[in-house]
Amino acid sequence: MATILDPTDERVPVARTVTPRSGTVRGNVALLDISKPRGNVLLDQLETRLAERLPDVTINRYAKPTFTKPAPDALRRDIRDANDFVIEALAD
Amino acid sequence: MATMLPAFSLADMAGGDRTFPTGAPALVCFVKEDCPTCNLVMPLLQAAHDAGEVPLLTAGQTVEGNRTLTERHGLTVPLLDDSTLKVSFAYDVETVPLVLLADGDGEEVDRLVGFDRAEWQEFFGNHLPGTQVDWESLPKWRPGCGSLTQDPVIAERLRAESENSPLRARKIEIAPADDVHEFLFDQGFTDGLPVVPPTPERVLRMLSGTKRDSQEVVAEIPPNYAPATVEKIAINAVLAGCKPEYLPVVIATVEAVCNKTFNIHGVNATTMGASPVVIVNGPIRERIGMNMGLGVLGQGTRANGAIGRAVRLAVRNIGGAKPGGTERSTLGNPMKFTMCFAEWEERSPWEPLHVERGFDAEDSVVTVFAMTSGPALCVDQSSRTAKQLAGSIGLSVEAAHHVRAHNAGDALLVISPEHVDTLRRDGFTKDDVREQIQKVTARPLAELASTDEAGGGISPERLAAMPEDRRNRPTPKFASKDNIHIVVAGAGAGKFTGVYHGWAGGAIGSMPVSRKIDH
Protein backbone atom coordinates (compact mmCIF):
# COMPACT_ATOMS: atom_id res chain seq x y z
CA MET A 1 0.00 0.00 0.00
CA ALA A 2 1.56 3.28 -1.12
CA THR A 3 0.74 6.37 0.90
CA ILE A 4 1.01 9.86 -0.51
CA LEU A 5 0.23 13.30 0.89
CA ASP A 6 -2.54 15.32 -0.70
CA PRO A 7 -1.08 18.18 -2.78
CA THR A 8 -4.42 20.04 -2.94
CA ASP A 9 -6.30 22.27 -0.52
CA GLU A 10 -8.28 19.14 0.46
CA ARG A 11 -11.67 20.60 -0.32
CA VAL A 12 -12.53 17.79 -2.72
CA PRO A 13 -12.72 14.19 -1.47
CA VAL A 14 -10.30 11.77 -3.09
CA ALA A 15 -12.31 9.82 -5.64
CA ARG A 16 -11.71 7.07 -8.11
CA THR A 17 -12.62 7.99 -11.63
CA VAL A 18 -14.97 5.79 -13.57
CA THR A 19 -14.44 5.24 -17.27
CA PRO A 20 -17.11 7.15 -19.18
CA ARG A 21 -20.03 4.89 -20.18
CA SER A 22 -20.66 4.76 -23.92
CA GLY A 23 -24.33 3.77 -23.73
CA THR A 24 -23.91 0.89 -26.19
CA VAL A 25 -22.22 -2.52 -25.99
CA ARG A 26 -20.14 -3.58 -28.95
CA GLY A 27 -16.88 -5.36 -29.63
CA ASN A 28 -15.50 -7.80 -27.07
CA VAL A 29 -17.01 -8.44 -23.66
CA ALA A 30 -15.05 -10.25 -20.97
CA LEU A 31 -16.89 -12.37 -18.43
CA LEU A 32 -14.71 -12.75 -15.39
CA ASP A 33 -15.40 -15.58 -12.97
CA ILE A 34 -13.84 -14.75 -9.62
CA SER A 35 -13.88 -18.48 -8.72
CA LYS A 36 -16.58 -18.32 -6.12
CA PRO A 37 -18.91 -21.36 -6.12
CA ARG A 38 -21.58 -21.18 -8.84
CA GLY A 39 -20.18 -17.98 -10.29
CA ASN A 40 -19.73 -19.98 -13.48
CA VAL A 41 -23.46 -20.85 -13.48
CA LEU A 42 -24.35 -17.18 -13.35
CA LEU A 43 -21.88 -16.33 -16.09
CA ASP A 44 -23.15 -19.22 -18.29
CA GLN A 45 -26.64 -17.76 -18.06
CA LEU A 46 -25.35 -14.28 -18.74
CA GLU A 47 -23.40 -15.49 -21.77
CA THR A 48 -26.51 -17.15 -23.22
CA ARG A 49 -28.61 -14.02 -22.73
CA LEU A 50 -25.96 -11.71 -24.12
CA ALA A 51 -25.49 -13.92 -27.17
CA GLU A 52 -29.25 -13.74 -27.84
CA ARG A 53 -29.54 -9.99 -27.42
CA LEU A 54 -26.18 -8.92 -28.83
CA PRO A 55 -25.24 -11.46 -31.52
CA ASP A 56 -22.43 -9.26 -32.88
CA VAL A 57 -20.62 -9.11 -29.57
CA THR A 58 -17.75 -11.51 -28.93
CA ILE A 59 -17.66 -12.95 -25.44
CA ASN A 60 -14.41 -14.02 -23.82
CA ARG A 61 -14.37 -16.01 -20.59
CA TYR A 62 -11.78 -15.54 -17.86
CA ALA A 63 -11.36 -16.78 -14.31
CA LYS A 64 -9.33 -15.61 -11.37
CA PRO A 65 -7.26 -18.35 -9.69
CA THR A 66 -8.95 -17.56 -6.38
CA PHE A 67 -11.60 -15.15 -5.17
CA THR A 68 -9.56 -14.37 -2.06
CA LYS A 69 -6.91 -12.37 -3.88
CA PRO A 70 -6.88 -9.62 -6.49
CA ALA A 71 -6.61 -10.75 -10.09
CA PRO A 72 -2.97 -11.30 -11.12
CA ASP A 73 -1.48 -8.46 -13.15
CA ALA A 74 -1.10 -10.66 -16.23
CA LEU A 75 -4.78 -11.59 -16.19
CA ARG A 76 -5.84 -7.97 -15.77
CA ARG A 77 -3.60 -7.00 -18.68
CA ASP A 78 -5.03 -9.80 -20.86
CA ILE A 79 -8.58 -8.70 -20.12
CA ARG A 80 -7.77 -5.05 -20.75
CA ASP A 81 -5.93 -5.68 -24.01
CA ALA A 82 -8.51 -8.00 -25.57
CA ASN A 83 -11.81 -6.48 -24.48
CA ASP A 84 -13.95 -3.38 -24.55
CA PHE A 85 -16.12 -4.33 -21.55
CA VAL A 86 -15.83 -6.60 -18.58
CA ILE A 87 -18.52 -8.15 -16.40
CA GLU A 88 -17.32 -9.61 -13.14
CA ALA A 89 -19.45 -12.24 -11.38
CA LEU A 90 -19.60 -11.78 -7.63
CA ALA A 91 -21.78 -14.83 -7.07
CA ASP A 92 -22.30 -16.22 -3.58
CA MET B 1 -4.57 1.84 39.68
CA ALA B 2 -5.70 5.43 39.91
CA THR B 3 -6.22 7.19 36.59
CA MET B 4 -5.24 10.82 36.54
CA LEU B 5 -7.26 12.75 34.02
CA PRO B 6 -5.38 15.23 31.81
CA ALA B 7 -5.45 18.85 32.97
CA PHE B 8 -6.93 21.38 30.55
CA SER B 9 -8.14 24.90 30.14
CA LEU B 10 -11.01 25.63 27.74
CA ALA B 11 -13.03 28.74 26.96
CA ASP B 12 -16.74 28.85 27.66
CA MET B 13 -19.13 30.57 25.26
CA ALA B 14 -18.72 33.88 27.07
CA GLY B 15 -14.96 33.68 26.51
CA GLY B 16 -14.09 32.84 30.13
CA ASP B 17 -11.45 30.22 30.93
CA ARG B 18 -12.50 27.02 32.70
CA THR B 19 -9.68 24.89 34.02
CA PHE B 20 -9.41 21.35 35.27
CA PRO B 21 -8.63 20.09 37.90
CA THR B 22 -10.46 22.53 40.08
CA GLY B 23 -9.29 21.44 43.51
CA ALA B 24 -12.76 20.07 44.18
CA PRO B 25 -14.71 17.16 42.67
CA ALA B 26 -15.95 17.89 39.15
CA LEU B 27 -17.80 16.26 36.27
CA VAL B 28 -15.93 16.35 32.97
CA CYS B 29 -18.30 15.68 30.07
CA PHE B 30 -17.79 15.36 26.31
CA VAL B 31 -20.70 15.89 23.92
CA LYS B 32 -21.35 16.74 20.29
CA GLU B 33 -24.43 18.35 18.88
CA ASP B 34 -25.31 15.89 16.12
CA CYS B 35 -25.33 12.90 18.51
CA PRO B 36 -28.92 11.94 19.48
CA THR B 37 -27.75 10.37 22.74
CA CYS B 38 -25.89 13.55 23.72
CA ASN B 39 -29.14 15.43 23.12
CA LEU B 40 -30.92 12.88 25.29
CA VAL B 41 -28.59 13.47 28.25
CA MET B 42 -28.25 17.25 27.99
CA PRO B 43 -31.30 17.82 30.27
CA LEU B 44 -29.69 15.44 32.80
CA LEU B 45 -26.46 17.43 32.75
CA GLN B 46 -28.50 20.62 33.11
CA ALA B 47 -30.32 19.10 36.10
CA ALA B 48 -26.97 18.21 37.69
CA HIS B 49 -25.81 21.76 37.07
CA ASP B 50 -29.00 23.16 38.62
CA ALA B 51 -28.58 20.98 41.70
CA GLY B 52 -25.11 22.44 42.12
CA GLU B 53 -23.62 19.43 43.91
CA VAL B 54 -20.63 19.06 41.61
CA PRO B 55 -19.51 21.63 39.02
CA LEU B 56 -19.66 20.50 35.38
CA LEU B 57 -17.01 21.03 32.72
CA THR B 58 -18.84 20.08 29.54
CA ALA B 59 -16.76 20.15 26.36
CA GLY B 60 -18.58 20.39 23.03
CA GLN B 61 -16.72 19.35 19.88
CA THR B 62 -17.84 22.19 17.58
CA VAL B 63 -18.50 25.87 18.26
CA GLU B 64 -21.70 25.92 16.22
CA GLY B 65 -22.83 22.72 17.94
CA ASN B 66 -22.39 24.30 21.38
CA ARG B 67 -24.56 27.20 20.32
CA THR B 68 -27.23 24.88 18.92
CA LEU B 69 -27.27 22.62 21.99
CA THR B 70 -27.60 25.63 24.29
CA GLU B 71 -30.53 27.03 22.32
CA ARG B 72 -32.24 23.71 21.73
CA HIS B 73 -32.23 22.68 25.39
CA GLY B 74 -32.33 26.13 27.00
CA LEU B 75 -29.07 25.32 28.77
CA THR B 76 -27.42 27.40 31.44
CA VAL B 77 -24.73 24.79 32.06
CA PRO B 78 -21.68 26.30 30.32
CA LEU B 79 -20.47 24.50 27.20
CA LEU B 80 -16.74 24.70 26.60
CA ASP B 81 -15.09 25.07 23.20
CA ASP B 82 -13.09 21.98 22.28
CA SER B 83 -13.43 22.55 18.55
CA THR B 84 -9.69 21.96 18.14
CA LEU B 85 -10.46 18.54 19.72
CA LYS B 86 -7.19 18.70 21.63
CA VAL B 87 -8.82 17.88 24.99
CA SER B 88 -11.03 15.17 23.46
CA PHE B 89 -7.88 13.69 21.93
CA ALA B 90 -5.95 13.92 25.20
CA TYR B 91 -8.80 12.06 26.91
CA ASP B 92 -8.85 9.50 24.09
CA VAL B 93 -12.61 9.94 23.78
CA GLU B 94 -14.02 7.20 21.57
CA THR B 95 -17.72 7.59 22.30
CA VAL B 96 -19.89 10.53 23.33
CA PRO B 97 -21.53 11.29 25.63
CA LEU B 98 -18.69 10.58 28.02
CA VAL B 99 -19.07 11.69 31.63
CA LEU B 100 -16.17 11.43 34.08
CA LEU B 101 -16.33 12.16 37.78
CA ALA B 102 -12.99 13.38 39.11
CA ASP B 103 -11.84 14.19 42.61
CA GLY B 104 -10.19 17.47 43.51
CA ASP B 105 -6.78 16.28 42.30
CA GLY B 106 -8.10 15.21 38.92
CA GLU B 107 -8.21 11.50 39.62
CA GLU B 108 -11.00 9.56 37.92
CA VAL B 109 -13.63 8.27 40.33
CA ASP B 110 -16.34 6.98 38.01
CA ARG B 111 -17.46 7.20 34.39
CA LEU B 112 -20.47 6.89 32.08
CA VAL B 113 -20.32 6.18 28.34
CA GLY B 114 -23.36 6.41 26.08
CA PHE B 115 -26.68 6.02 27.87
CA ASP B 116 -27.65 3.03 29.98
CA ARG B 117 -30.48 4.19 32.23
CA ALA B 118 -29.63 1.86 35.10
CA GLU B 119 -25.98 2.94 35.05
CA TRP B 120 -26.84 6.63 34.93
CA GLN B 121 -29.39 6.23 37.71
CA GLU B 122 -26.84 4.46 39.87
CA PHE B 123 -24.19 7.08 39.06
CA PHE B 124 -26.52 9.93 39.97
CA GLY B 125 -27.68 8.07 43.11
CA ASN B 126 -24.08 7.64 44.25
CA HIS B 127 -22.57 10.97 43.32
CA LEU B 128 -25.41 13.43 42.69
CA PRO B 129 -28.16 12.39 45.13
CA GLY B 130 -29.73 15.83 45.18
CA THR B 131 -30.32 15.91 41.41
CA GLN B 132 -33.95 15.26 40.51
CA VAL B 133 -34.51 13.16 37.37
CA ASP B 134 -37.62 11.40 36.13
CA TRP B 135 -35.80 8.22 35.15
CA GLU B 136 -38.91 6.35 34.01
CA SER B 137 -39.48 8.87 31.24
CA LEU B 138 -36.13 7.98 29.68
CA PRO B 139 -35.33 5.05 27.36
CA LYS B 140 -33.53 2.10 28.85
CA TRP B 141 -30.57 2.27 26.57
CA ARG B 142 -29.15 4.30 23.75
CA PRO B 143 -25.77 3.77 22.15
CA GLY B 144 -23.34 6.65 22.18
CA CYS B 145 -21.93 8.17 19.00
CA GLY B 146 -18.37 8.21 17.71
CA SER B 147 -16.34 11.13 18.97
CA LEU B 148 -15.21 13.53 16.23
CA THR B 149 -11.68 12.56 17.20
CA GLN B 150 -12.42 9.15 15.65
CA ASP B 151 -12.99 10.61 12.19
CA PRO B 152 -10.04 9.09 10.29
CA VAL B 153 -8.89 12.36 8.73
CA ILE B 154 -9.21 14.31 11.98
CA ALA B 155 -7.59 11.52 14.00
CA GLU B 156 -4.61 11.57 11.65
CA ARG B 157 -4.19 15.31 12.07
CA LEU B 158 -4.57 15.19 15.84
CA ARG B 159 -2.02 12.39 16.09
CA ALA B 160 0.42 14.38 13.95
CA GLU B 161 -0.12 17.45 16.13
CA SER B 162 0.36 15.50 19.35
CA GLU B 163 3.56 13.97 17.98
CA ASN B 164 4.62 17.40 16.72
CA SER B 165 4.97 16.00 13.21
CA PRO B 166 5.53 18.60 10.47
CA LEU B 167 3.17 16.61 8.22
CA ARG B 168 -0.47 17.55 8.54
CA ALA B 169 -1.71 17.05 4.98
CA ARG B 170 -4.36 14.46 4.27
CA LYS B 171 -2.83 11.04 3.70
CA ILE B 172 -4.08 9.17 0.65
CA GLU B 173 -3.63 5.44 0.49
CA ILE B 174 -3.26 3.90 -2.92
CA ALA B 175 -4.39 0.30 -3.21
CA PRO B 176 -1.71 -2.26 -4.13
CA ALA B 177 -3.59 -3.14 -7.31
CA ASP B 178 -3.50 0.47 -8.46
CA ASP B 179 -0.66 1.92 -10.49
CA VAL B 180 0.59 4.87 -8.43
CA HIS B 181 1.32 7.01 -11.47
CA GLU B 182 -2.04 6.33 -13.08
CA PHE B 183 -3.71 7.13 -9.76
CA LEU B 184 -1.93 10.49 -9.63
CA PHE B 185 -3.13 11.27 -13.15
CA ASP B 186 -6.68 10.17 -12.31
CA GLN B 187 -6.80 12.45 -9.29
CA GLY B 188 -5.83 15.42 -11.46
CA PHE B 189 -2.66 16.14 -9.51
CA THR B 190 -0.40 16.43 -12.54
CA ASP B 191 0.19 18.85 -15.40
CA GLY B 192 -0.17 16.03 -17.92
CA LEU B 193 3.31 14.62 -17.38
CA PRO B 194 4.25 12.00 -14.77
CA VAL B 195 5.05 13.27 -11.29
CA VAL B 196 7.07 11.95 -8.37
CA PRO B 197 4.68 10.39 -5.80
CA PRO B 198 4.73 12.66 -2.72
CA THR B 199 5.23 10.02 -0.05
CA PRO B 200 5.55 11.22 3.57
CA GLU B 201 9.24 10.29 3.49
CA ARG B 202 9.92 12.38 0.39
CA VAL B 203 7.95 15.34 1.75
CA LEU B 204 9.86 15.21 5.05
CA ARG B 205 13.10 15.18 3.09
CA MET B 206 11.87 18.13 1.01
CA LEU B 207 11.04 20.07 4.19
CA SER B 208 14.65 19.70 5.29
CA GLY B 209 15.42 22.27 2.59
CA THR B 210 13.90 25.10 4.64
CA LYS B 211 14.03 26.26 8.22
CA ARG B 212 10.49 27.62 8.00
CA ASP B 213 7.71 26.00 9.99
CA SER B 214 5.88 23.46 7.86
CA GLN B 215 2.51 24.96 8.85
CA GLU B 216 3.45 28.56 8.11
CA VAL B 217 1.09 30.00 5.51
CA VAL B 218 3.19 31.49 2.72
CA ALA B 219 0.32 32.84 0.62
CA GLU B 220 -3.27 32.33 -0.34
CA ILE B 221 -3.55 31.04 -3.87
CA PRO B 222 -6.50 32.01 -6.05
CA PRO B 223 -9.00 31.05 -7.34
CA ASN B 224 -9.75 29.01 -4.19
CA TYR B 225 -7.70 31.40 -2.02
CA ALA B 226 -6.47 28.31 -0.27
CA PRO B 227 -3.68 28.66 2.27
CA ALA B 228 -0.37 27.53 0.79
CA THR B 229 1.52 26.20 3.78
CA VAL B 230 5.20 25.36 3.52
CA GLU B 231 4.13 21.70 3.72
CA LYS B 232 1.69 21.97 0.80
CA ILE B 233 4.31 23.74 -1.29
CA ALA B 234 6.82 21.01 -0.36
CA ILE B 235 4.36 18.32 -1.50
CA ASN B 236 4.04 20.02 -4.87
CA ALA B 237 7.82 20.45 -5.03
CA VAL B 238 8.14 16.67 -4.62
CA LEU B 239 5.57 16.13 -7.38
CA ALA B 240 7.58 18.42 -9.67
CA GLY B 241 10.86 16.60 -9.08
CA CYS B 242 12.61 19.20 -6.89
CA LYS B 243 15.53 18.58 -4.59
CA PRO B 244 15.19 19.92 -1.02
CA GLU B 245 17.67 22.72 -1.74
CA TYR B 246 15.29 24.13 -4.38
CA LEU B 247 12.46 24.52 -1.87
CA PRO B 248 13.36 28.05 -0.67
CA VAL B 249 13.20 29.25 -4.29
CA VAL B 250 9.83 27.59 -4.81
CA ILE B 251 8.47 29.13 -1.59
CA ALA B 252 9.67 32.63 -2.54
CA THR B 253 8.21 32.23 -6.03
CA VAL B 254 4.81 31.13 -4.75
CA GLU B 255 4.85 34.15 -2.46
CA ALA B 256 5.78 36.41 -5.40
CA VAL B 257 3.12 35.15 -7.80
CA CYS B 258 0.44 35.45 -5.10
CA ASN B 259 1.24 39.10 -4.53
CA LYS B 260 -1.71 41.20 -5.70
CA THR B 261 0.57 43.21 -7.98
CA PHE B 262 1.38 40.08 -9.96
CA ASN B 263 -2.28 39.04 -10.18
CA ILE B 264 -1.87 35.29 -10.65
CA HIS B 265 -5.66 34.91 -10.85
CA GLY B 266 -5.78 37.01 -14.00
CA VAL B 267 -2.57 35.47 -15.34
CA ASN B 268 -4.12 32.00 -15.07
CA ALA B 269 -7.54 32.95 -16.31
CA THR B 270 -6.70 35.05 -19.35
CA THR B 271 -7.51 33.62 -22.75
CA MET B 272 -4.14 35.07 -23.87
CA GLY B 273 -2.39 32.21 -22.09
CA ALA B 274 -0.05 34.07 -19.76
CA SER B 275 2.28 32.25 -17.40
CA PRO B 276 4.89 33.24 -14.83
CA VAL B 277 8.45 33.47 -16.10
CA VAL B 278 10.70 32.98 -13.07
CA ILE B 279 14.19 34.49 -12.94
CA VAL B 280 16.61 33.69 -10.14
CA ASN B 281 19.47 35.97 -9.14
CA GLY B 282 22.16 35.88 -6.48
CA PRO B 283 24.39 33.26 -4.88
CA ILE B 284 21.73 30.53 -4.70
CA ARG B 285 22.00 30.04 -8.47
CA GLU B 286 25.37 28.32 -8.17
CA ARG B 287 24.53 26.54 -4.94
CA ILE B 288 21.55 24.67 -6.39
CA GLY B 289 23.01 24.16 -9.86
CA MET B 290 20.81 26.45 -11.93
CA ASN B 291 21.50 26.80 -15.60
CA MET B 292 22.26 30.28 -16.92
CA GLY B 293 24.34 29.26 -19.92
CA LEU B 294 23.86 26.88 -22.81
CA GLY B 295 20.20 26.13 -23.52
CA VAL B 296 19.18 28.26 -20.54
CA LEU B 297 15.57 28.69 -21.66
CA GLY B 298 15.15 25.07 -22.62
CA GLN B 299 15.18 21.64 -21.09
CA GLY B 300 17.95 19.69 -19.46
CA THR B 301 18.61 21.24 -16.04
CA ARG B 302 16.74 19.80 -13.11
CA ALA B 303 16.71 22.96 -10.99
CA ASN B 304 15.37 25.17 -13.78
CA GLY B 305 12.75 22.67 -14.87
CA ALA B 306 11.59 21.49 -11.47
CA ILE B 307 11.35 24.88 -9.73
CA GLY B 308 9.16 26.38 -12.44
CA ARG B 309 7.06 23.24 -12.53
CA ALA B 310 6.64 23.16 -8.76
CA VAL B 311 5.23 26.68 -8.82
CA ARG B 312 2.81 25.76 -11.58
CA LEU B 313 1.70 22.60 -9.76
CA ALA B 314 1.24 24.51 -6.48
CA VAL B 315 -0.96 27.04 -8.26
CA ARG B 316 -2.89 24.22 -9.89
CA ASN B 317 -3.28 21.92 -6.93
CA ILE B 318 -3.47 24.27 -3.95
CA GLY B 319 -5.12 27.19 -5.72
CA GLY B 320 -7.36 25.07 -7.92
CA ALA B 321 -6.56 26.75 -11.25
CA LYS B 322 -7.01 24.05 -13.87
CA PRO B 323 -7.44 24.19 -17.65
CA GLY B 324 -11.13 24.27 -18.43
CA GLY B 325 -11.86 25.64 -14.94
CA THR B 326 -10.46 29.05 -14.21
CA GLU B 327 -7.57 28.46 -16.63
CA ARG B 328 -9.15 29.62 -19.87
CA SER B 329 -6.23 30.01 -22.25
CA THR B 330 -7.31 29.81 -25.88
CA LEU B 331 -4.12 28.22 -27.18
CA GLY B 332 -2.16 27.50 -24.04
CA ASN B 333 1.54 27.90 -23.84
CA PRO B 334 4.41 25.52 -23.09
CA MET B 335 5.56 27.89 -20.33
CA LYS B 336 2.54 26.64 -18.40
CA PHE B 337 4.57 23.48 -17.74
CA THR B 338 7.59 25.39 -16.46
CA MET B 339 9.66 28.49 -17.20
CA CYS B 340 12.45 29.28 -14.80
CA PHE B 341 16.08 30.22 -15.30
CA ALA B 342 18.95 32.13 -13.73
CA GLU B 343 20.62 35.30 -14.95
CA TRP B 344 24.30 34.96 -15.86
CA GLU B 345 25.24 37.96 -13.78
CA GLU B 346 28.97 37.39 -14.14
CA ARG B 347 28.74 37.54 -17.95
CA SER B 348 26.81 40.80 -17.90
CA PRO B 349 28.40 44.25 -17.99
CA TRP B 350 25.36 45.63 -16.20
CA GLU B 351 23.76 45.47 -12.80
CA PRO B 352 21.88 42.23 -12.47
CA LEU B 353 18.10 42.25 -12.40
CA HIS B 354 17.74 41.98 -8.61
CA VAL B 355 20.15 44.86 -7.94
CA GLU B 356 18.26 46.99 -10.46
CA ARG B 357 15.14 46.17 -8.47
CA GLY B 358 16.62 47.35 -5.19
CA PHE B 359 18.24 44.28 -3.65
CA ASP B 360 21.86 43.74 -2.62
CA ALA B 361 24.08 41.83 -5.01
CA GLU B 362 24.61 39.17 -2.31
CA ASP B 363 20.88 38.62 -1.87
CA SER B 364 19.30 35.67 -3.60
CA VAL B 365 16.14 36.89 -5.25
CA VAL B 366 13.39 35.55 -7.44
CA THR B 367 11.53 37.80 -9.89
CA VAL B 368 8.37 36.81 -11.71
CA PHE B 369 7.02 38.19 -14.97
CA ALA B 370 3.66 37.39 -16.56
CA MET B 371 4.43 36.51 -20.16
CA THR B 372 2.18 35.25 -22.93
CA SER B 373 4.70 34.01 -25.43
CA GLY B 374 8.35 33.47 -25.97
CA PRO B 375 11.14 33.20 -26.13
CA ALA B 376 10.71 34.59 -29.63
CA LEU B 377 14.16 34.72 -31.13
CA CYS B 378 15.72 37.89 -32.50
CA VAL B 379 18.31 36.53 -34.91
CA ASP B 380 20.82 39.25 -35.71
CA GLN B 381 24.27 38.15 -36.76
CA SER B 382 25.16 41.25 -38.71
CA SER B 383 24.80 44.26 -36.41
CA ARG B 384 28.23 45.48 -35.44
CA THR B 385 27.33 48.51 -33.36
CA ALA B 386 25.35 48.69 -30.16
CA LYS B 387 22.92 51.13 -31.70
CA GLN B 388 22.25 48.85 -34.66
CA LEU B 389 21.75 45.83 -32.45
CA ALA B 390 19.49 47.54 -29.92
CA GLY B 391 17.44 48.90 -32.81
CA SER B 392 17.28 45.47 -34.37
CA ILE B 393 16.06 43.95 -31.10
CA GLY B 394 13.49 46.76 -30.97
CA LEU B 395 12.08 45.83 -34.38
CA SER B 396 11.79 42.22 -33.24
CA VAL B 397 10.01 43.20 -30.03
CA GLU B 398 7.55 45.28 -31.98
CA ALA B 399 5.84 42.05 -33.02
CA ALA B 400 4.76 41.45 -29.40
CA HIS B 401 0.97 40.92 -29.31
CA HIS B 402 0.68 42.52 -32.73
CA VAL B 403 3.09 44.72 -34.61
CA ARG B 404 0.49 47.51 -34.50
CA ALA B 405 -0.19 47.09 -30.78
CA HIS B 406 1.74 49.88 -29.11
CA ASN B 407 1.56 50.71 -25.40
CA ALA B 408 0.96 47.02 -24.85
CA GLY B 409 2.33 45.50 -21.66
CA ASP B 410 5.88 44.51 -20.86
CA ALA B 411 8.65 42.65 -22.61
CA LEU B 412 11.48 40.62 -21.18
CA LEU B 413 14.72 40.40 -23.15
CA VAL B 414 17.20 37.62 -22.56
CA ILE B 415 20.35 38.85 -24.24
CA SER B 416 22.98 36.29 -25.14
CA PRO B 417 26.68 36.84 -24.33
CA GLU B 418 27.67 37.54 -27.94
CA HIS B 419 24.91 40.13 -28.29
CA VAL B 420 25.78 41.71 -24.95
CA ASP B 421 29.42 41.98 -26.06
CA THR B 422 28.32 44.05 -29.05
CA LEU B 423 26.31 46.32 -26.77
CA ARG B 424 29.13 46.55 -24.20
CA ARG B 425 31.79 47.45 -26.77
CA ASP B 426 30.01 50.73 -27.49
CA GLY B 427 29.35 51.35 -23.81
CA PHE B 428 25.61 50.85 -24.04
CA THR B 429 23.79 50.72 -20.72
CA LYS B 430 20.51 48.87 -20.24
CA ASP B 431 18.82 52.23 -20.43
CA ASP B 432 20.50 52.98 -23.77
CA VAL B 433 19.10 49.72 -25.11
CA ARG B 434 15.62 50.67 -23.89
CA GLU B 435 15.93 54.17 -25.43
CA GLN B 436 16.90 52.74 -28.79
CA ILE B 437 14.02 50.24 -28.72
CA GLN B 438 11.59 53.06 -28.01
CA LYS B 439 13.20 55.17 -30.73
CA VAL B 440 13.05 52.61 -33.55
CA THR B 441 9.53 51.55 -32.69
CA ALA B 442 8.09 55.05 -32.38
CA ARG B 443 5.53 55.45 -35.16
CA PRO B 444 2.79 57.94 -35.81
CA LEU B 445 -0.55 56.48 -34.77
CA ALA B 446 -1.62 56.86 -38.40
CA GLU B 447 0.80 54.05 -39.27
CA LEU B 448 -0.70 51.80 -36.60
CA ALA B 449 -4.20 51.75 -38.01
CA SER B 450 -5.97 48.78 -39.49
CA THR B 451 -6.07 48.62 -43.31
CA ASP B 452 -7.96 46.59 -45.86
CA GLU B 453 -4.84 44.52 -46.49
CA ALA B 454 -4.07 43.81 -42.84
CA GLY B 455 -6.19 44.34 -39.79
CA GLY B 456 -5.25 44.87 -36.19
CA GLY B 457 -4.19 48.12 -34.55
CA ILE B 458 -6.31 51.23 -34.29
CA SER B 459 -9.64 51.26 -36.10
CA PRO B 460 -9.84 53.76 -39.00
CA GLU B 461 -12.87 55.37 -37.34
CA ARG B 462 -11.00 55.96 -34.11
CA LEU B 463 -8.03 57.34 -36.02
CA ALA B 464 -10.25 59.71 -38.00
CA ALA B 465 -11.73 61.06 -34.79
CA MET B 466 -8.28 62.00 -33.45
CA PRO B 467 -6.85 65.48 -33.76
CA GLU B 468 -4.16 65.64 -36.42
CA ASP B 469 -1.30 66.29 -34.04
CA ARG B 470 -2.24 63.15 -32.13
CA ARG B 471 -2.47 61.11 -35.33
CA ASN B 472 1.03 62.19 -36.25
CA ARG B 473 2.55 61.93 -32.81
CA PRO B 474 5.25 59.20 -32.75
CA THR B 475 4.26 56.52 -30.30
CA PRO B 476 6.85 53.97 -29.18
CA LYS B 477 6.08 50.31 -28.62
CA PHE B 478 6.04 50.60 -24.84
CA ALA B 479 4.23 53.07 -22.61
CA SER B 480 7.46 53.50 -20.67
CA LYS B 481 11.07 52.35 -20.81
CA ASP B 482 10.30 50.65 -17.48
CA ASN B 483 8.21 48.10 -19.36
CA ILE B 484 11.36 46.71 -20.97
CA HIS B 485 13.15 44.21 -18.72
CA ILE B 486 16.62 42.98 -19.55
CA VAL B 487 18.73 40.08 -18.34
CA VAL B 488 21.78 38.28 -19.69
CA ALA B 489 21.94 34.50 -20.14
CA GLY B 490 22.76 31.85 -22.70
CA ALA B 491 25.71 30.07 -24.24
CA GLY B 492 28.90 31.88 -25.20
CA ALA B 493 28.33 31.27 -28.89
CA GLY B 494 25.39 32.64 -30.87
CA LYS B 495 24.17 36.09 -31.75
CA PHE B 496 20.62 35.86 -30.50
CA THR B 497 18.28 37.58 -28.07
CA GLY B 498 15.25 35.82 -26.65
CA VAL B 499 12.17 37.99 -26.31
CA TYR B 500 9.24 37.22 -24.05
CA HIS B 501 6.03 39.05 -24.82
CA GLY B 502 4.04 40.30 -21.85
CA TRP B 503 0.41 40.26 -20.96
CA ALA B 504 -1.72 43.23 -19.91
CA GLY B 505 0.71 45.44 -18.06
CA GLY B 506 0.44 47.92 -15.22
CA ALA B 507 -2.23 48.04 -12.55
CA ILE B 508 -4.91 46.63 -14.88
CA GLY B 509 -2.91 43.49 -15.53
CA SER B 510 0.27 42.18 -14.00
CA MET B 511 3.48 43.82 -12.88
CA PRO B 512 6.75 42.02 -12.09
CA VAL B 513 7.31 41.11 -8.45
CA SER B 514 10.58 40.21 -6.70
CA ARG B 515 11.02 38.33 -3.44
CA LYS B 516 14.17 37.64 -1.47
CA ILE B 517 14.85 33.93 -1.12
CA ASP B 518 15.11 32.85 2.51
CA HIS B 519 17.84 30.20 2.48
Interface residues (C-beta under 8 A of the other chain):
Chain A: M1 A2 T3 I4 L5 D6 P7 T8 D9 E10 R11 V14 A15 R16 T17 P70 A71 R76
Chain B: L167 A169 R170 K171 I172 E173 I174 A175 P176 A177 V180 L184 D186 Q187 F189 P197 P198 T199 P200 V203 N224 A226 P227 E231 K232 I235 N236 L239 L313 A314 N317 I318 G319 G320
